[in-house]
Amino acid sequence: NDADYMRGYVEEVQKAREYFTRSLNEEFSRVLFAYESRGNFVLVKCRMTGLREKIIAGLEERNIFVRTVSQSSSLRECFRVTIGTRGQMRRVLEALREIMA
């Protein structure tokens, strides 16, 4: 039924969010930081000026779209990644590896 499907999907997104946050912070700690989140997205901060634009452009070339969050000067180097399944988040991490290579 719909409620069972929704519970299963929410559980998958929670696992995917934890996987993505942990993986990004372990693998890209020199240049990126993913903040802990309880929502369906993760806020990622670029530790180097100008890196955000390179990452966003590289992701867009791969048909992965993220949101900029430039409403505040303190978020100037951040972007927001909506969390999907673990498979989708693996794809985002693979794209980041290619962009950062």
Buried (B, 14 or more C-beta within 10 A) or exposed (E): EEEEEEEEEEEBBEBBBBBBBEBBBEBBEEBBBBEEBEEEBBBBBBEEEEBBEEBBEBBEEBEBEBEEBEEEEEBBBBBBBBBBBBEBBBBBBEBBEEBBE
